[in-house]
């Protein structure tokens, strides 16, 4: 991916940016579907509020701890490999949940993997947006990028729950 373009009147929605935004919609859908996990833990596993809180926090903790490394890796090796790796790890963790039938280390490990995958995918994609957007439309590009994830925060659970 190249640096921000600065030609006057450069279009915002290039093919590369649209592909990135669609990929982020899919990534956001996959991640946001797991906002339903507390319901599964309550209804299917009979988990306590404390356990649910700890399981859900595992993703955030892993993501926060990963960010300093992720930033360095993205700068060193580029955006695309980490967008791809973040998506692949998100898929792997989602399929891993098919094996969860009780509380235990696997549950926490999968949530931590999801947090790590989110840190990889989101930060690499956000950085890629700044590479692809024309300088004079950077704010718009970042806004559309944010919209892809935030819209999935609302839509994915509503679509997946039934």
DSSP file (Angstrom, degrees, kcal/mol; ACC not computed):
  #  RESIDUE AA STRUCTURE BP1 BP2  ACC     N-H-->O    O-->H-N    N-H-->O    O-->H-N    TCO  KAPPA ALPHA  PHI   PSI    X-CA   Y-CA   Z-CA
    1    1 A X              0   0    0      0, 0.0     2,-0.1     0, 0.0   131,-0.1   0.000 360.0 360.0 360.0 142.1    0.0    0.0    0.0
    2    2 A X        -     0   0    0      1,-0.2     3,-0.1   129,-0.1     0, 0.0  -0.421 360.0 -85.8 -97.3 173.9    1.3    3.4   -0.8
    3    3 A X        -     0   0    0      1,-0.2    -1,-0.2    -2,-0.1   128,-0.1  -0.141  65.6 -61.7 -72.2 172.1    1.2    6.7    1.1
    4    4 A X        -     0   0    0    126,-0.1   130,-0.2     1,-0.1     2,-0.2  -0.257  55.5-122.9 -57.7 138.6   -1.7    9.2    1.1
    5    5 A X  B     -a  134   0A   0    128,-0.7   130,-3.5   127,-0.1   131,-0.3  -0.545  22.5-171.5 -81.6 148.8   -2.4   10.6   -2.3
    6    6 A X        +     0   0    0    128,-0.2     2,-0.2    -2,-0.2    -1,-0.1   0.227  35.8 131.0-128.2  15.0   -2.4   14.4   -2.7
    7    7 A X    >   -     0   0    0      1,-0.1     3,-1.7     2,-0.1   129,-0.1  -0.513  67.9-105.4 -68.1 135.0   -3.7   15.0   -6.2
    8    8 A X  T 3  S+     0   0    0      1,-0.3    -1,-0.1    -2,-0.2    -2,-0.1  -0.378 103.6  11.5 -60.3 134.8   -6.4   17.7   -6.1
    9    9 A X  T 3  S+     0   0    0      1,-0.2    -1,-0.3    -2,-0.1     3,-0.1   0.652  85.1 168.0  73.6  16.4   -9.9   16.2   -6.5
   10   10 A X    <   -     0   0    0     -3,-1.7    -1,-0.2     1,-0.1   124,-0.1  -0.384  41.6-106.9 -61.8 137.3   -8.6   12.6   -6.1
   11   11 A X        -     0   0    0      1,-0.1     3,-0.2     2,-0.1   123,-0.2  -0.359  19.1-149.6 -67.5 145.1  -11.6   10.2   -5.6
   12   12 A X  S    S+     0   0    0      1,-0.2     2,-1.7   121,-0.1    -1,-0.1   0.933  85.8  60.5 -76.8 -48.9  -12.2    8.9   -2.1
   13   13 A X        +     0   0    0      4,-0.1    -1,-0.2     3,-0.1     2,-0.1  -0.527  68.8 164.4 -89.7  75.4  -13.7    5.5   -3.1
   14   14 A X     >  -     0   0    0     -2,-1.7     4,-2.5    -3,-0.2     5,-0.2  -0.383  54.2-102.5 -77.6 166.5  -11.0    3.9   -5.1
   15   15 A X  H  > S+     0   0    0      1,-0.2     4,-2.5     2,-0.2     5,-0.2   0.919 122.8  51.3 -57.0 -44.8  -11.2    0.1   -5.8
   16   16 A X  H  > S+     0   0    0      1,-0.2     4,-2.1     2,-0.2    -1,-0.2   0.900 111.0  46.9 -62.0 -41.9   -8.6   -0.6   -3.1
   17   17 A X  H  > S+     0   0    0      2,-0.2     4,-2.6     1,-0.2    -1,-0.2   0.908 111.7  50.4 -68.8 -40.4  -10.4    1.5   -0.4
   18   18 A X  H  X S+     0   0    0     -4,-2.5     4,-2.5     2,-0.2     5,-0.2   0.918 110.6  49.7 -63.6 -42.6  -13.8   -0.1   -1.3
   19   19 A X  H  X S+     0   0    0     -4,-2.5     4,-2.6    -5,-0.2    -1,-0.2   0.920 111.7  49.4 -60.9 -43.2  -12.3   -3.6   -1.0
   20   20 A X  H  X S+     0   0    0     -4,-2.1     4,-2.3     2,-0.2    -2,-0.2   0.912 111.1  48.9 -62.7 -43.3  -10.7   -2.6    2.4
   21   21 A X  H  X S+     0   0    0     -4,-2.6     4,-2.0     2,-0.2    -2,-0.2   0.894 112.2  48.1 -65.4 -40.0  -14.1   -1.2    3.7
   22   22 A X  H  X S+     0   0    0     -4,-2.5     4,-2.1     2,-0.2    -2,-0.2   0.917 111.3  50.7 -65.9 -42.5  -15.9   -4.4    2.6
   23   23 A X  H  X S+     0   0    0     -4,-2.6     4,-2.6     1,-0.2    -2,-0.2   0.903 109.9  50.6 -60.2 -40.5  -13.3   -6.6    4.2
   24   24 A X  H  X S+     0   0    0     -4,-2.3     4,-3.0     2,-0.2    -1,-0.2   0.858 106.0  55.3 -68.0 -34.8  -13.7   -4.5    7.4
   25   25 A X  H  X S+     0   0    0     -4,-2.0     4,-2.2     2,-0.2    -1,-0.2   0.938 111.6  44.3 -59.3 -45.9  -17.4   -5.0    7.3
   26   26 A X  H  X S+     0   0    0     -4,-2.1     4,-2.4     2,-0.2    -2,-0.2   0.917 114.3  48.7 -65.3 -44.0  -16.9   -8.7    7.2
   27   27 A X  H  X S+     0   0    0     -4,-2.6     4,-2.4     1,-0.2     5,-0.2   0.923 112.3  49.2 -61.3 -45.1  -14.2   -8.6    9.9
   28   28 A X  H  X S+     0   0    0     -4,-3.0     4,-3.0     2,-0.2    -1,-0.2   0.874 109.4  52.3 -62.8 -38.3  -16.5   -6.4   12.1
   29   29 A X  H  X S+     0   0    0     -4,-2.2     4,-1.7    -5,-0.2    -2,-0.2   0.941 110.4  48.0 -62.1 -47.3  -19.4   -8.8   11.6
   30   30 A X  H  < S+     0   0    0     -4,-2.4     4,-0.5     1,-0.2    -2,-0.2   0.914 117.9  40.6 -61.2 -43.8  -17.3  -11.8   12.7
   31   31 A X  H >< S+     0   0    0     -4,-2.4     3,-1.3     1,-0.2    -2,-0.2   0.935 114.4  50.7 -70.7 -46.4  -16.0  -10.0   15.8
   32   32 A X  H >< S+     0   0    0     -4,-3.0     3,-1.9     1,-0.3    -1,-0.2   0.722  94.1  72.3 -70.7 -21.6  -19.3   -8.3   16.7
   33   33 A X  G >< S+     0   0    0     -4,-1.7     3,-1.6     1,-0.3    -1,-0.3   0.830  87.9  66.0 -58.7 -30.5  -21.3  -11.6   16.5
   34   34 A X  G X  S+     0   0    0     -3,-1.3     3,-1.4    -4,-0.5    -1,-0.3   0.429  72.5  87.9 -77.6   3.3  -19.5  -12.6   19.7
   35   35 A X  G <  S+     0   0    0     -3,-1.9     3,-0.4     1,-0.2    -1,-0.3   0.668  83.8  62.2 -66.3 -15.2  -21.2   -9.8   21.6
   36   36 A X  G X> S+     0   0    0     -3,-1.6     4,-1.7     1,-0.2     3,-0.8   0.509  74.9  96.8 -83.7  -5.9  -23.8  -12.6   22.0
   37   37 A X  H <> S+     0   0    0     -3,-1.4     4,-3.0     1,-0.2     5,-0.2   0.868  75.0  58.6 -56.4 -41.1  -21.3  -14.7   24.0
   38   38 A X  H 3> S+     0   0    0     -3,-0.4     4,-2.2    -4,-0.3    -1,-0.2   0.889 105.7  51.0 -56.9 -36.0  -22.6  -13.7   27.4
   39   39 A X  H <> S+     0   0    0     -3,-0.8     4,-3.1    -4,-0.2     5,-0.4   0.937 111.2  47.1 -65.3 -44.7  -26.0  -15.0   26.5
   40   40 A X  H  X>S+     0   0    0     -4,-1.7     4,-2.2     1,-0.2     5,-1.2   0.925 112.1  50.6 -60.7 -44.5  -24.5  -18.3   25.4
   41   41 A X  H  <5S+     0   0    0     -4,-3.0     6,-2.9     3,-0.2     4,-0.3   0.880 116.5  41.4 -62.7 -37.3  -22.5  -18.5   28.6
   42   42 A X  H  X5S+     0   0    0     -4,-2.2     4,-0.7     4,-0.2    -2,-0.2   0.959 124.1  33.3 -72.8 -53.3  -25.5  -17.8   30.7
   43   43 A X  H  <5S+     0   0    0     -4,-3.1    -3,-0.2    -5,-0.2    -2,-0.2   0.920 130.5  28.3 -75.1 -45.8  -28.1  -20.0   28.9
   44   44 A X  T  <5S+     0   0    0     -4,-2.2    -3,-0.2    -5,-0.4    -1,-0.1   0.850 133.6  26.6 -89.1 -36.2  -26.0  -22.9   27.7
   45   45 A X  T  4<S-     0   0    0     -5,-1.2    58,-0.2    -4,-0.3    -3,-0.2   0.558  91.6-130.2-106.2  -9.7  -23.2  -23.1   30.2
   46   46 A X     <  +     0   0    0     -4,-0.7    -4,-0.2    -6,-0.3    -3,-0.1   0.832  42.6 179.3  65.4  31.9  -24.9  -21.6   33.3
   47   47 A X        -     0   0    0     -6,-2.9    -1,-0.2    -7,-0.1     2,-0.1  -0.287  25.1-118.7 -69.7 150.4  -21.9  -19.3   33.8
   48   48 A X     >  -     0   0    0      1,-0.1     4,-2.5     4,-0.0     5,-0.2  -0.375  27.4-106.8 -80.7 165.5  -21.8  -16.8   36.7
   49   49 A X  H  > S+     0   0    0      1,-0.2     4,-2.4     2,-0.2     5,-0.2   0.872 121.2  54.0 -59.9 -37.5  -21.6  -13.0   36.2
   50   50 A X  H  > S+     0   0    0      2,-0.2     4,-2.4     1,-0.2    -1,-0.2   0.932 109.1  46.9 -63.8 -46.1  -18.0  -13.1   37.3
   51   51 A X  H  > S+     0   0    0      2,-0.2     4,-2.8     1,-0.2     5,-0.2   0.925 111.9  50.7 -62.3 -44.5  -17.0  -15.8   34.8
   52   52 A X  H  X S+     0   0    0     -4,-2.5     4,-2.6     1,-0.2     5,-0.2   0.921 110.8  49.5 -60.3 -43.8  -18.8  -13.9   32.0
   53   53 A X  H  X S+     0   0    0     -4,-2.4     4,-2.1     1,-0.2    -1,-0.2   0.911 112.8  46.6 -61.6 -43.1  -17.0  -10.7   32.9
   54   54 A X  H  X S+     0   0    0     -4,-2.4     4,-1.2     2,-0.2    -2,-0.2   0.898 112.8  49.2 -67.6 -40.9  -13.6  -12.5   33.0
   55   55 A X  H  X S+     0   0    0     -4,-2.8     4,-0.7     1,-0.2     3,-0.4   0.938 114.0  45.1 -63.6 -46.8  -14.2  -14.3   29.7
   56   56 A X  H >X S+     0   0    0     -4,-2.6     4,-0.9     1,-0.2     3,-0.6   0.869 111.2  53.7 -66.9 -35.2  -15.3  -11.1   28.0
   57   57 A X  H 3X S+     0   0    0     -4,-2.1     4,-2.9    -5,-0.2     5,-0.2   0.742  92.4  74.1 -70.6 -22.5  -12.4   -9.1   29.5
   58   58 A X  H 3X S+     0   0    0     -4,-1.2     4,-2.1    -3,-0.4    -1,-0.2   0.876  95.8  49.7 -59.3 -37.9   -9.9  -11.7   28.1
   59   59 A X  H <X S+     0   0    0     -4,-0.7     4,-2.4    -3,-0.6    -1,-0.2   0.939 112.9  45.5 -66.6 -46.5  -10.3  -10.3   24.6
   60   60 A X  H  X S+     0   0    0     -4,-0.9     4,-2.7     2,-0.2     5,-0.2   0.918 112.8  50.4 -64.2 -43.1   -9.8   -6.7   25.7
   61   61 A X  H  X S+     0   0    0     -4,-2.9     4,-2.4     1,-0.2    -1,-0.2   0.928 112.1  46.9 -62.0 -45.3   -6.8   -7.6   27.8
   62   62 A X  H  X S+     0   0    0     -4,-2.1     4,-1.7    -5,-0.2    -1,-0.2   0.907 113.1  49.8 -63.4 -41.2   -5.1   -9.5   25.0
   63   63 A X  H  X S+     0   0    0     -4,-2.4     4,-1.5     2,-0.2    -2,-0.2   0.920 111.5  47.4 -63.5 -44.6   -5.8   -6.8   22.5
   64   64 A X  H  X S+     0   0    0     -4,-2.7     4,-0.5     1,-0.2     3,-0.2   0.912 113.1  48.6 -64.2 -42.8   -4.4   -4.0   24.7
   65   65 A X  H  < S+     0   0    0     -4,-2.4     4,-0.4    -5,-0.2    -1,-0.2   0.810 112.3  50.2 -67.0 -28.9   -1.3   -6.1   25.5
   66   66 A X  H >X S+     0   0    0     -4,-1.7     4,-2.9    -5,-0.2     3,-0.6   0.764  87.1  84.5 -80.5 -26.4   -0.8   -6.8   21.8
   67   67 A X  H 3X S+     0   0    0     -4,-1.5     4,-2.8     1,-0.2     5,-0.2   0.848  86.8  51.5 -53.3 -45.6   -1.1   -3.2   20.4
   68   68 A X  H 3X S+     0   0    0     -4,-0.5     4,-1.4    -3,-0.2    -1,-0.2   0.918 116.5  41.6 -59.8 -40.0    2.6   -2.2   21.0
   69   69 A X  H <> S+     0   0    0     -3,-0.6     4,-2.8    -4,-0.4    -2,-0.2   0.924 113.3  53.3 -68.6 -44.1    3.8   -5.2   19.2
   70   70 A X  H  X S+     0   0    0     -4,-2.9     4,-2.9     1,-0.2     5,-0.2   0.914 106.5  52.3 -59.2 -45.0    1.2   -5.0   16.5
   71   71 A X  H  X S+     0   0    0     -4,-2.8     4,-1.9    -5,-0.2    -1,-0.2   0.910 111.7  46.3 -58.3 -43.2    2.1   -1.4   15.7
   72   72 A X  H  X S+     0   0    0     -4,-1.4     4,-2.2    -5,-0.2    -2,-0.2   0.922 113.3  48.9 -65.1 -44.4    5.8   -2.3   15.3
   73   73 A X  H  X S+     0   0    0     -4,-2.8     4,-3.4     2,-0.2     5,-0.4   0.908 109.6  51.7 -63.2 -42.6    5.0   -5.3   13.1
   74   74 A X  H  X S+     0   0    0     -4,-2.9     4,-1.7     1,-0.2    -1,-0.2   0.916 112.6  45.8 -62.0 -43.3    2.6   -3.3   10.9
   75   75 A X  H  < S+     0   0    0     -4,-1.9    -1,-0.2    -5,-0.2    -2,-0.2   0.873 119.0  42.2 -66.4 -36.2    5.3   -0.7   10.3
   76   76 A X  H  < S+     0   0    0     -4,-2.2    -2,-0.2    -5,-0.2    -1,-0.2   0.911 130.1  20.4 -78.8 -43.5    8.0   -3.3    9.7
   77   77 A X  H  < S-     0   0    0     -4,-3.4     4,-0.3     1,-0.3    -3,-0.2   0.393 108.3-107.9-115.0   2.6    6.2   -5.8    7.5
   78   78 A X     <  -     0   0    0     -4,-1.7     4,-0.4    -5,-0.4    -1,-0.3  -0.204  26.6 -84.7  97.8 172.2    3.2   -3.9    6.1
   79   79 A X  S >> S+     0   0    0      2,-0.1     4,-1.9     1,-0.1     3,-0.9   0.909 108.6  62.8 -86.4 -47.3   -0.5   -3.8    6.5
   80   80 A X  H 3> S+     0   0    0      1,-0.3     4,-2.5     2,-0.2     5,-0.2   0.858  98.5  54.0 -56.7 -44.6   -1.9   -6.5    4.3
   81   81 A X  H 3> S+     0   0    0     -4,-0.3     4,-2.4     1,-0.2    -1,-0.3   0.869 113.2  44.4 -59.2 -32.8   -0.2   -9.5    6.0
   82   82 A X  H <> S+     0   0    0     -3,-0.9     4,-2.2    -4,-0.4    -1,-0.2   0.765 109.3  54.3 -86.6 -25.3   -1.7   -8.4    9.3
   83   83 A X  H  X S+     0   0    0     -4,-1.9     4,-2.0     2,-0.2    -2,-0.2   0.939 114.7  43.3 -63.7 -46.6   -5.2   -7.7    7.9
   84   84 A X  H  X S+     0   0    0     -4,-2.5     4,-2.6    -5,-0.2    -2,-0.2   0.923 114.8  48.0 -64.6 -46.3   -5.1  -11.2    6.5
   85   85 A X  H  X S+     0   0    0     -4,-2.4     4,-2.8    -5,-0.2     5,-0.3   0.904 110.3  52.5 -63.8 -41.2   -3.7  -12.8    9.7
   86   86 A X  H  X S+     0   0    0     -4,-2.2     4,-1.8     1,-0.2    -1,-0.2   0.912 112.1  45.7 -60.1 -42.5   -6.2  -10.9   11.9
   87   87 A X  H  X S+     0   0    0     -4,-2.0     4,-2.3     2,-0.2    -2,-0.2   0.909 113.2  49.5 -67.0 -42.1   -9.1  -12.3    9.7
   88   88 A X  H  X S+     0   0    0     -4,-2.6     4,-2.6     1,-0.2    -2,-0.2   0.912 112.2  47.1 -64.7 -42.2   -7.6  -15.8    9.7
   89   89 A X  H  X S+     0   0    0     -4,-2.8     4,-2.5     2,-0.2    -1,-0.2   0.846 109.9  54.2 -68.6 -32.8   -7.2  -15.8   13.5
   90   90 A X  H  X S+     0   0    0     -4,-1.8     4,-2.2    -5,-0.3    -2,-0.2   0.930 111.2  45.3 -63.7 -44.9  -10.7  -14.5   13.9
   91   91 A X  H  X S+     0   0    0     -4,-2.3     4,-2.7     2,-0.2     5,-0.3   0.926 112.2  51.7 -63.3 -45.0  -12.1  -17.3   11.8
   92   92 A X  H  X S+     0   0    0     -4,-2.6     4,-2.1     1,-0.2    -2,-0.2   0.920 111.2  47.1 -58.8 -44.9   -9.9  -19.9   13.7
   93   93 A X  H  X S+     0   0    0     -4,-2.5     4,-1.3     2,-0.2    -1,-0.2   0.897 110.5  52.7 -65.5 -39.0  -11.2  -18.6   17.0
   94   94 A X  H >< S+     0   0    0     -4,-2.2     3,-0.6     1,-0.2     4,-0.3   0.937 111.8  44.9 -62.4 -45.9  -14.8  -18.7   15.8
   95   95 A X  H >< S+     0   0    0     -4,-2.7     3,-1.6     1,-0.2     4,-0.3   0.846 106.2  62.7 -66.0 -31.8  -14.5  -22.3   14.7
   96   96 A X  H >< S+     0   0    0     -4,-2.1     3,-2.0     1,-0.3     4,-0.3   0.824  90.3  67.2 -60.9 -31.2  -12.7  -23.1   18.0
   97   97 A X  G X< S+     0   0    0     -4,-1.3     3,-1.1    -3,-0.6    -1,-0.3   0.688  83.3  73.7 -66.1 -16.0  -15.9  -22.1   19.8
   98   98 A X  G <  S+     0   0    0     -3,-1.6    -1,-0.3    -4,-0.3    -2,-0.2   0.742  95.9  52.0 -65.3 -20.7  -17.6  -25.2   18.3
   99   99 A X  G <  S+     0   0    0     -3,-2.0     2,-0.7    -4,-0.3    -1,-0.2   0.520  85.2 103.5 -91.1  -7.7  -15.4  -27.2   20.8
  100  100 A X    <   +     0   0    0     -3,-1.1     3,-0.1    -4,-0.3    -3,-0.0  -0.673  26.0 143.0 -84.0 114.9  -16.5  -25.2   23.8
  101  101 A X        +     0   0    0     -2,-0.7     2,-0.3     1,-0.2    -1,-0.2   0.265  68.1  23.7-129.8   6.9  -19.1  -27.1   25.9
  102  102 A X  S    S-     0   0    0      2,-0.0     5,-0.2     0, 0.0    -1,-0.2  -0.982  90.0 -83.3-160.4 164.7  -18.0  -26.1   29.3
  103  103 A X  S    S+     0   0    0     -2,-0.3     2,-0.3   -58,-0.2     3,-0.1  -0.474  73.1 102.8 -69.2 145.9  -16.1  -23.3   31.2
  104  104 A X  S >> S-     0   0    0     -2,-0.1     4,-1.3     1,-0.1     3,-0.6  -0.970  82.5 -52.1 163.7-174.7  -12.4  -23.8   31.1
  105  105 A X  H 3> S+     0   0    0     -2,-0.3     4,-2.9     1,-0.2     5,-0.2   0.821 122.4  60.9 -59.0 -34.8   -9.1  -22.7   29.7
  106  106 A X  H 3> S+     0   0    0      1,-0.2     4,-2.6     2,-0.2    -1,-0.2   0.905 102.2  52.9 -60.9 -40.6  -10.2  -23.2   26.1
  107  107 A X  H <> S+     0   0    0     -3,-0.6     4,-1.8    -5,-0.2    -1,-0.2   0.926 113.6  42.1 -59.6 -47.6  -12.9  -20.5   26.5
  108  108 A X  H  X S+     0   0    0     -4,-1.3     4,-2.5     2,-0.2    -2,-0.2   0.891 113.5  52.6 -68.4 -40.1  -10.4  -18.0   27.9
  109  109 A X  H  X S+     0   0    0     -4,-2.9     4,-2.5     1,-0.2    -2,-0.2   0.904 108.9  49.7 -64.0 -41.0   -7.8  -18.9   25.2
  110  110 A X  H  X S+     0   0    0     -4,-2.6     4,-2.2    -5,-0.2    -1,-0.2   0.903 111.3  48.6 -65.8 -40.3  -10.3  -18.4   22.4
  111  111 A X  H  X S+     0   0    0     -4,-1.8     4,-2.1    -5,-0.2    -2,-0.2   0.907 111.5  49.9 -65.9 -40.0  -11.4  -15.0   23.7
  112  112 A X  H  X S+     0   0    0     -4,-2.5     4,-2.4     1,-0.2    -2,-0.2   0.905 109.6  51.8 -63.7 -40.2   -7.7  -13.9   24.1
  113  113 A X  H  X S+     0   0    0     -4,-2.5     4,-2.9     1,-0.2    -2,-0.2   0.901 107.8  52.4 -62.0 -40.4   -7.1  -15.1   20.5
  114  114 A X  H  X S+     0   0    0     -4,-2.2     4,-2.4     2,-0.2    -1,-0.2   0.906 109.6  48.8 -61.8 -41.0  -10.1  -13.0   19.4
  115  115 A X  H  X S+     0   0    0     -4,-2.1     4,-2.2     2,-0.2    -2,-0.2   0.908 112.9  46.9 -65.5 -41.8   -8.6   -9.9   21.1
  116  116 A X  H  X S+     0   0    0     -4,-2.4     4,-2.2     2,-0.2    -2,-0.2   0.919 112.7  50.0 -63.7 -44.8   -5.2  -10.5   19.6
  117  117 A X  H  X S+     0   0    0     -4,-2.9     4,-3.0     1,-0.2     5,-0.3   0.890 109.7  51.3 -62.1 -40.1   -6.8  -11.0   16.2
  118  118 A X  H  X>S+     0   0    0     -4,-2.4     4,-2.7     1,-0.2     5,-0.5   0.927 108.2  51.4 -63.7 -44.4   -8.8   -7.8   16.5
  119  119 A X  H  X5S+     0   0    0     -4,-2.2     4,-1.3     1,-0.2     5,-0.3   0.911 114.9  43.8 -59.2 -42.2   -5.7   -5.8   17.4
  120  120 A X  H  X5S+     0   0    0     -4,-2.2     4,-2.1     3,-0.2     5,-0.3   0.980 120.0  38.7 -64.0 -57.7   -4.0   -7.2   14.3
  121  121 A X  H  X5S+     0   0    0     -4,-3.0     4,-2.2     1,-0.2     5,-0.2   0.919 119.0  43.9 -65.6 -47.6   -6.8   -6.8   11.9
  122  122 A X  H  X5S+     0   0    0     -4,-2.7     4,-2.9    -5,-0.3     5,-0.2   0.943 116.4  44.8 -66.7 -48.0   -8.3   -3.5   13.0
  123  123 A X  H  X<S+     0   0    0     -4,-1.3     4,-2.0    -5,-0.5    -1,-0.2   0.889 115.0  48.2 -66.8 -38.5   -5.0   -1.6   13.5
  124  124 A X  H  X S+     0   0    0     -4,-2.1     4,-2.1    -5,-0.3    -1,-0.2   0.923 115.1  45.3 -65.8 -42.9   -3.5   -2.9   10.2
  125  125 A X  H  X S+     0   0    0     -4,-2.2     4,-2.0    -5,-0.3    -2,-0.2   0.900 111.3  52.1 -68.6 -40.3   -6.7   -2.0    8.3
  126  126 A X  H  X S+     0   0    0     -4,-2.9     4,-1.2     1,-0.2    -1,-0.2   0.901 111.5  47.5 -62.0 -39.6   -7.0    1.5   10.0
  127  127 A X  H  X S+     0   0    0     -4,-2.0     4,-1.2    -5,-0.2    -1,-0.2   0.888 108.3  55.2 -67.2 -39.0   -3.4    2.2    9.0
  128  128 A X  H  X S+     0   0    0     -4,-2.1     4,-1.9     1,-0.2    -2,-0.2   0.864 101.0  59.6 -62.5 -35.6   -4.1    1.0    5.4
  129  129 A X  H  X S+     0   0    0     -4,-2.0     4,-2.1     1,-0.2    -1,-0.2   0.916 103.6  50.5 -58.9 -42.1   -7.0    3.5    5.2
  130  130 A X  H  < S+     0   0    0     -4,-1.2    -1,-0.2     1,-0.2    -2,-0.2   0.802 109.4  52.1 -68.7 -26.1   -4.6    6.3    5.8
  131  131 A X  H  < S+     0   0    0     -4,-1.2    -1,-0.2    -3,-0.2    -2,-0.2   0.846 115.8  39.8 -71.7 -34.4   -2.3    4.9    3.1
  132  132 A X  H  < S+     0   0    0     -4,-1.9    -2,-0.2  -128,-0.1     2,-0.2   0.720  95.9  89.7 -92.0 -23.5   -5.2    4.8    0.6
  133  133 A X  S  < S-     0   0    0     -4,-2.1  -128,-0.7    -5,-0.2     2,-0.2  -0.472  82.1-109.9 -80.7 144.2   -7.1    8.0    1.3
  134  134 A X  B >   -a    5   0A   0   -130,-0.2     3,-2.1  -123,-0.2  -128,-0.2  -0.497  32.2-120.0 -64.2 140.9   -6.3   11.3   -0.4
  135  135 A X  G >  S+     0   0    0   -130,-3.5     3,-1.4     1,-0.3     4,-0.3   0.883 112.5  53.5 -51.6 -43.8   -4.8   13.7    2.1
  136  136 A X  G 3  S+     0   0    0   -131,-0.3    -1,-0.3     1,-0.3     4,-0.1   0.583 115.9  40.2 -73.0  -6.8   -7.6   16.2    1.8
  137  137 A X  G <> S+     0   0    0     -3,-2.1     4,-2.3     1,-0.1    -1,-0.3   0.119  77.2 116.3-124.2  20.0  -10.3   13.5    2.4
  138  138 A X  H <> S+     0   0    0     -3,-1.4     4,-2.7     1,-0.2     5,-0.2   0.895  74.8  53.8 -57.2 -44.3   -8.5   11.6    5.2
  139  139 A X  H  > S+     0   0    0     -4,-0.3     4,-2.2     1,-0.2    -1,-0.2   0.898 109.3  48.4 -59.5 -41.8  -11.2   12.5    7.8
  140  140 A X  H  > S+     0   0    0      2,-0.2     4,-2.7     1,-0.2     5,-0.2   0.925 111.1  50.3 -63.6 -44.2  -13.9   11.1    5.5
  141  141 A X  H  X S+     0   0    0     -4,-2.3     4,-2.3     1,-0.2    -2,-0.2   0.925 112.0  46.6 -61.6 -44.7  -12.0    7.9    4.9
  142  142 A X  H  X S+     0   0    0     -4,-2.7     4,-2.7     1,-0.2    -1,-0.2   0.883 111.3  53.5 -65.4 -37.1  -11.4    7.3    8.6
  143  143 A X  H  X S+     0   0    0     -4,-2.2     4,-2.1    -5,-0.2    -2,-0.2   0.921 109.9  46.1 -62.5 -45.0  -15.1    8.1    9.3
  144  144 A X  H  X S+     0   0    0     -4,-2.7     4,-1.5     2,-0.2    -2,-0.2   0.884 111.7  52.8 -65.6 -37.5  -16.2    5.5    6.7
  145  145 A X  H  X S+     0   0    0     -4,-2.3     4,-1.2    -5,-0.2     3,-0.4   0.943 110.1  47.3 -61.9 -47.4  -13.8    3.0    8.1
  146  146 A X  H  X S+     0   0    0     -4,-2.7     4,-2.7     1,-0.2     5,-0.2   0.875 107.1  58.3 -60.8 -37.3  -15.1    3.6   11.6
  147  147 A X  H  X S+     0   0    0     -4,-2.1     4,-2.5     1,-0.2     5,-0.3   0.849  98.2  60.3 -61.3 -35.0  -18.7    3.2   10.3
  148  148 A X  H  X S+     0   0    0     -4,-1.5     4,-1.0    -3,-0.4    -1,-0.2   0.924 113.0  36.0 -61.5 -43.1  -17.9   -0.2    9.0
  149  149 A X  H  X S+     0   0    0     -4,-1.2     4,-1.7    -3,-0.2    -2,-0.2   0.939 117.7  49.5 -76.0 -46.8  -17.0   -1.5   12.5
  150  150 A X  H  X S+     0   0    0     -4,-2.7     4,-1.0     1,-0.2    -2,-0.2   0.872 108.5  53.6 -63.5 -36.1  -19.6    0.4   14.5
  151  151 A X  H  X S+     0   0    0     -4,-2.5     4,-2.7    -5,-0.2     3,-0.4   0.880 108.2  50.8 -65.4 -35.5  -22.4   -0.6   12.1
  152  152 A X  H  X S+     0   0    0     -4,-1.0     4,-2.0    -5,-0.3     5,-0.5   0.804  98.2  66.0 -72.3 -27.8  -21.5   -4.2   12.6
  153  153 A X  H  < S+     0   0    0     -4,-1.7     4,-0.4     1,-0.2    -1,-0.2   0.873 114.8  31.6 -57.0 -35.9  -21.5   -3.7   16.4
  154  154 A X  H  X S+     0   0    0     -4,-1.0     4,-0.9    -3,-0.4    -2,-0.2   0.881 125.6  41.0 -86.8 -44.6  -25.3   -3.1   16.0
  155  155 A X  H  X S+     0   0    0     -4,-2.7     4,-2.4     2,-0.2     5,-0.3   0.889 103.1  62.3 -78.7 -40.4  -26.1   -5.4   13.1
  156  156 A X  H  X S+     0   0    0     -4,-2.0     4,-3.0     1,-0.2     5,-0.3   0.927 107.3  42.5 -58.6 -50.1  -24.1   -8.5   13.7
  157  157 A X  H  > S+     0   0    0     -5,-0.5     4,-2.3    -4,-0.4    -1,-0.2   0.908 114.7  51.9 -62.7 -37.5  -25.8   -9.6   16.9
  158  158 A X  H  X S+     0   0    0     -4,-0.9     4,-0.5     1,-0.2    -1,-0.2   0.861 117.0  39.2 -65.8 -34.0  -29.2   -8.7   15.6
  159  159 A X  H  < S+     0   0    0     -4,-2.4    -2,-0.2     2,-0.1    -1,-0.2   0.887 120.7  43.2 -80.3 -41.3  -28.7  -10.8   12.5
  160  160 A X  H  < S+     0   0    0     -4,-3.0    -2,-0.2    -5,-0.3    -3,-0.2   0.802  98.2  71.5 -79.0 -30.2  -26.9  -13.7   14.2
  161  161 A X  H  <        0   0    0     -4,-2.3    -1,-0.2     1,-0.3    -3,-0.1   0.904 360.0 360.0 -60.6 -45.8  -29.0  -14.1   17.3
  162  162 A X     <        0   0    0     -4,-0.5    -1,-0.3    -5,-0.2    -2,-0.1   0.565 360.0 360.0 -61.0 360.0  -32.1  -15.6   15.6
